[in-house]
Amino acid sequence: MITSPQQEAVDAAITSRRSIRAFLDTPVERADIERILEVAARAPSGTNTQPWKVYVLTGQARTALSAAILAVNADPQQAQAHTEEYAYYPREWVSPFVDRRRKVGWDLYALLGLTRDNKAGMAAQHARNYQFFDAPVGLIFTIDRVMEQGSWLDYGMFLQNIMVAARGRGLDTCPQAAFTQYHRVIAQQLALPDNEMVVCGMALGWADPERIENSLVTEREAPHSFARFVE
């Protein structure tokens, strides 16, 4: 099989994408963010509906949102009153999905030295989501409530484009469904109109190479386990 430099560059951008959970405080140029979003917007969408909307948070805006969420998250009684607007995960877990979920969780916690009985440590690690893992750029994605399931498929391709375009520039990301629990806090902080639903968040920046959690590389199934060739 003959490969070209273009193919190798695209493959490298895709395969080097990982969920980074510790970032440097090195700023990301606004021009780079704008270009990443411009490239990502070439994602396909049914009849070119382009259902995505992005809030780019830096500086004080990012800090303020994180502080507002963390204040609620720190109080179990308040946190319990906040629930997701849509079910990201299945309501009933079955194999092999639950096995993969458990493995990646314990692999991460093992790297961080967190044992099963260290509930406080695990909660603190989870709370780092709401600081965008210290990334200088936080992205919040919303969708109009009139859009249906097909548009969410389109949205996934847009999100992937962002992450791949970021890798092409040496940047890293972490897509974060954790933000959906606090959609009401986000709506208040960002003055979201009533017709917009929070899809997820994403951290964007430069990975900290010294942090042990960034050494995690999750496993992937080989094509023969999920693909069937019909001739």
C-alpha positions as CSV (number, residue, x, y, z in Angstrom):
1,M,0.0,0.0,0.0
2,I,1.4,3.3,-1.1
3,T,1.0,6.3,1.2
4,S,1.3,10.0,0.5
5,P,2.5,12.8,2.8
6,Q,-1.1,14.1,2.8
7,Q,-2.5,10.7,3.9
8,E,0.1,10.4,6.6
9,A,-0.6,13.9,8.0
10,V,-4.4,13.3,8.2
11,D,-3.9,9.8,9.8
12,A,-1.4,11.3,12.3
13,A,-3.9,14.1,13.3
14,I,-6.6,11.5,13.8
15,T,-4.6,8.8,15.6
16,S,-2.8,11.3,17.9
17,R,-6.0,12.7,19.2
18,R,-6.5,11.9,22.9
19,S,-8.5,13.3,25.7
20,I,-6.0,15.5,27.5
21,R,-6.6,16.1,31.2
22,A,-3.9,18.6,32.1
23,F,-2.9,21.6,30.0
24,L,-0.2,24.3,30.1
25,D,-1.3,27.9,30.6
26,T,0.3,28.9,27.3
27,P,-2.3,31.0,25.4
28,V,-3.8,30.0,22.1
29,E,-3.9,32.7,19.5
30,R,-7.4,33.9,18.6
31,A,-6.5,33.6,14.9
32,D,-5.8,29.9,15.4
33,I,-9.1,29.3,17.2
34,E,-11.0,31.0,14.5
35,R,-9.2,29.0,11.8
36,I,-9.9,25.7,13.6
37,L,-13.6,26.6,13.8
38,E,-13.6,27.7,10.1
39,V,-12.1,24.4,9.1
40,A,-14.4,22.4,11.4
41,A,-17.5,24.0,9.9
42,R,-16.8,22.1,6.7
43,A,-18.4,19.1,8.5
44,P,-21.4,17.7,6.6
45,S,-24.9,18.4,7.9
46,G,-28.2,17.3,6.6
47,T,-29.3,19.8,3.9
48,N,-26.5,22.1,5.1
49,T,-28.4,23.0,8.3
50,Q,-25.1,23.5,10.3
51,P,-26.7,23.0,13.7
52,W,-23.7,24.0,15.8
53,K,-23.2,27.1,17.9
54,V,-20.0,27.7,19.9
55,Y,-19.1,29.9,22.9
56,V,-15.4,30.4,23.1
57,L,-14.3,31.2,26.6
58,T,-10.9,32.6,27.6
59,G,-9.5,34.7,30.4
60,Q,-12.1,36.0,33.0
61,A,-15.0,34.6,31.1
62,R,-13.6,31.0,31.4
63,T,-12.6,31.6,35.1
64,A,-16.1,32.9,36.0
65,L,-17.9,30.0,34.4
66,S,-15.6,27.5,36.2
67,A,-16.1,29.2,39.5
68,A,-19.8,29.3,39.2
69,I,-20.0,25.6,38.4
70,L,-17.5,24.5,41.1
71,A,-19.4,26.5,43.7
72,V,-22.5,24.4,43.0
73,N,-20.6,21.1,42.5
74,A,-18.9,21.5,45.9
75,D,-22.3,21.3,47.7
76,P,-23.8,17.8,47.3
77,Q,-27.3,19.1,48.0
78,Q,-27.1,21.8,45.3
79,A,-25.4,19.4,42.9
80,Q,-28.1,16.9,43.2
81,A,-30.6,19.4,42.0
82,H,-28.8,19.7,38.7
83,T,-29.4,17.0,36.1
84,E,-28.6,16.6,32.4
85,E,-31.2,17.6,29.8
86,Y,-30.5,14.5,27.7
87,A,-29.2,11.0,28.4
88,Y,-25.6,10.8,27.2
89,Y,-25.0,7.3,28.5
90,P,-27.4,4.3,28.4
91,R,-29.8,4.0,31.2
92,E,-28.9,0.3,31.5
93,W,-25.2,-0.7,31.1
94,V,-24.4,-4.0,29.3
95,S,-21.2,-5.6,28.1
96,P,-19.0,-4.8,26.3
97,F,-19.7,-1.1,26.9
98,V,-19.7,-1.2,30.7
99,D,-16.4,-3.1,30.6
100,R,-14.7,-0.5,28.5
101,R,-16.1,2.3,30.6
102,R,-14.8,0.7,33.8
103,K,-11.4,0.0,32.3
104,V,-10.7,3.5,31.1
105,G,-11.8,4.9,34.5
106,W,-9.6,2.7,36.6
107,D,-6.7,3.1,34.2
108,L,-6.9,6.8,34.7
109,Y,-7.3,6.6,38.4
110,A,-4.4,4.1,38.6
111,L,-2.1,6.6,36.9
112,L,-3.2,9.2,39.4
113,G,-2.7,6.9,42.4
114,L,-6.4,6.9,43.2
115,T,-7.8,3.8,44.8
116,R,-11.4,2.7,44.9
117,D,-11.8,3.9,48.5
118,N,-10.5,7.4,47.7
119,K,-13.9,8.9,46.9
120,A,-12.7,12.4,47.7
121,G,-9.8,12.1,45.3
122,M,-12.0,10.8,42.5
123,A,-14.5,13.6,43.0
124,A,-11.7,16.1,42.9
125,Q,-10.4,14.7,39.7
126,H,-13.9,14.8,38.2
127,A,-14.3,18.4,39.3
128,R,-11.3,19.3,37.2
129,N,-13.6,19.0,34.2
130,Y,-15.2,22.2,35.3
131,Q,-11.9,24.0,35.1
132,F,-11.4,22.8,31.6
133,F,-8.4,20.9,33.0
134,D,-6.6,24.3,33.2
135,A,-6.7,24.8,29.4
136,P,-6.6,28.4,28.4
137,V,-9.6,28.0,26.1
138,G,-12.9,26.5,27.1
139,L,-15.6,25.8,24.4
140,I,-19.3,25.4,25.2
141,F,-21.4,23.9,22.4
142,T,-25.2,24.4,22.1
143,I,-27.9,23.3,19.6
144,D,-31.3,24.8,18.9
145,R,-34.0,22.7,20.6
146,V,-36.0,22.4,17.4
147,M,-33.3,20.1,15.9
148,E,-33.7,16.4,16.0
149,Q,-31.5,13.3,16.3
150,G,-30.0,13.6,12.8
151,S,-28.6,17.0,13.7
152,W,-26.8,15.5,16.7
153,L,-25.1,13.1,14.4
154,D,-24.0,16.1,12.3
155,Y,-22.8,17.8,15.5
156,G,-20.5,14.9,16.3
157,M,-18.7,15.3,13.0
158,F,-18.2,19.0,13.7
159,L,-16.8,18.2,17.1
160,Q,-14.4,15.7,15.6
161,N,-13.3,18.2,13.0
162,I,-12.4,20.6,15.8
163,M,-10.3,18.0,17.5
164,V,-8.5,16.9,14.4
165,A,-7.9,20.5,13.2
166,A,-6.4,21.2,16.6
167,R,-4.0,18.3,16.4
168,G,-2.9,19.5,13.0
169,R,-1.6,22.6,14.8
170,G,0.0,20.7,17.7
171,L,-2.9,21.6,20.0
172,D,-4.9,19.2,22.2
173,T,-8.4,18.9,23.4
174,C,-10.7,17.1,25.7
175,P,-14.4,16.8,24.8
176,Q,-16.5,17.0,28.0
177,A,-20.0,15.8,28.5
178,A,-19.6,16.5,32.2
179,F,-20.8,20.1,31.6
180,T,-24.3,19.0,30.7
181,Q,-25.2,18.4,34.3
182,Y,-24.8,22.2,35.0
183,H,-26.6,23.5,31.9
184,R,-28.6,25.9,34.0
185,V,-25.5,27.4,35.5
186,I,-24.0,27.7,32.0
187,A,-27.2,29.3,30.6
188,Q,-27.1,31.9,33.3
189,Q,-23.4,32.7,33.0
190,L,-23.5,32.9,29.2
191,A,-27.0,34.4,28.9
192,L,-28.1,31.6,26.6
193,P,-31.4,32.1,24.9
194,D,-34.2,29.6,25.9
195,N,-34.0,27.9,22.5
196,E,-30.4,26.7,23.0
197,M,-29.5,23.4,24.7
198,V,-26.0,22.7,26.0
199,V,-24.5,19.8,24.0
200,C,-21.1,19.5,25.7
201,G,-17.9,21.4,26.6
202,M,-14.4,21.1,25.3
203,A,-10.9,22.0,26.6
204,L,-8.5,23.4,24.1
205,G,-4.8,24.2,24.5
206,W,-1.3,22.8,24.8
207,A,-0.9,19.5,26.7
208,D,1.3,19.4,29.7
209,P,3.9,16.7,28.9
210,E,4.9,16.4,32.5
211,R,1.5,15.3,33.8
212,I,1.1,11.6,34.3
213,E,-2.6,11.6,33.3
214,N,-1.6,12.6,29.8
215,S,0.2,9.4,29.3
216,L,-3.1,7.5,29.1
217,V,-3.8,6.0,25.7
218,T,-7.1,4.2,25.5
219,E,-7.5,0.9,23.7
220,R,-9.4,0.6,20.4
221,E,-11.1,-2.5,18.9
222,A,-9.6,-3.8,15.6
223,P,-11.8,-3.4,12.5
224,H,-12.5,-7.2,12.4
225,S,-14.4,-6.9,15.7
226,F,-16.9,-4.2,14.5
227,A,-16.9,-4.3,10.7
228,R,-18.5,-6.8,8.4
229,F,-17.4,-6.9,4.8
230,V,-20.2,-8.0,2.5
231,E,-19.3,-8.8,-1.1
